[in-house]
Amino acid sequence: MNNKTQTETYLIRTLSNMHVGSGDNNYGIVDRQVQRDVTDADFPTIHSSGIKGAFRELFESKLGKDHKDVINVFGTSKDKSGSKDDMQAGNYHFFNALFLSLPIRSNVYPYYNGTSPDVLRMFVEKAKLFESQVAEKLEAAFQPLIDLNPENGKPLYFNNADNLILEDFRDTTHQELLNDSNYQFAQKLLGERIALFNHHDLRLLAKELPIIARNSLDNGQSINLFYEEVVPRETRFYFFVKHNDDKGEFENGKEDIIQLGGNASIGNGYSLVKELNKI
């Protein structure tokens, strides 16, 4: 086995509302909250254990629990019989999924994909630190957006729209950007309609995620009404996977739909995952 490692960069696009629970007890209005970034608690995140578990479930369903490629990527399953000496660690290392953009309602289109220069800058910096194969491509795509400086309360947008209102932001500004291949790559990651917010404004929007009232039923009778926070569909995250240069079945999974978090039976958490080197 070669000890040389490489880093793949993945994009998560949520196709349905997602609840990846924080597991914390909460005695406020919201009973079940989503996971938040420990560094910037206003932004949602997905812990690496959840990502790894979702990928493992996907590949075990395709290949079987004991397939050599499953064991190579994820390690030996905990429920596999045998002594501790038989346990094998996986060769792939998963990192937390970090926030990239959030759907922002508008009066012209259903939504814009809201982000900030600081969020994009962090993405580029981490891609460089992890020596991602797409670090240079990300920098070329995002640098024109990073160089902009949206004012507090005045988000920027880049397509032609008149009298645009983004959520409660009425004072929006149209910003011209060259429609070149770099910007088109940024659109593939962030969405066709990009809105660039001051970081403070974006944090306020990300802090106030949708709250859904749900019922717990027992023989058709409601026994408990509770409130659950969700990450809305069309939110985007990114994450990194480091591994050695051994190739296996995992390398074929460059684009797949996986289910993250709870409530799979009611369609929550279904997300499209793409490896950015293939976009």
Secondary structure, DSSP 8 states (H G I E B T S, - for coil): ----EEEEEEEEEESS-B--B------SS-SB-B-B-SSSTTSB-B-HHHHHHHHHHHHHHHH-TT-HHHHHHHBS-TTS-S-GGG--B-SEEE--BEEEEEEEEBSSSSEEEEE-HHHHHHHHHHHHHTTBTTHHHHHHHHHHHHT---BTTB-EE-S--SS--BTTB---EE-----SHHHHHHHHHH-SSEEE--HHHHHHHHHS--EEEEEEEETTEEEEEEEEE-B-TT-EEEEEEEEES---GGGG-SEEEEE-SS-GGGTTTEEEEEEGGG-
